[in-house]
């Protein structure tokens, strides 16, 4: 898969964004759900 590295790179960036989002908002559950979606997308 030639695009795997690009997907992983994008995934890491979105995870960093979600960590910031979940630590600065009252909706950490949203970040958790999104994280699970991304995990299954990559896995």
Residue pairs with C-beta under 8 A, 6 or more apart in sequence:
7 41
7 42
8 42
11 38
11 41
11 42
14 34
14 38
15 35
15 38
18 31
18 34
18 35
19 31
21 30
21 31
22 28
22 30
22 31
22 32
25 31
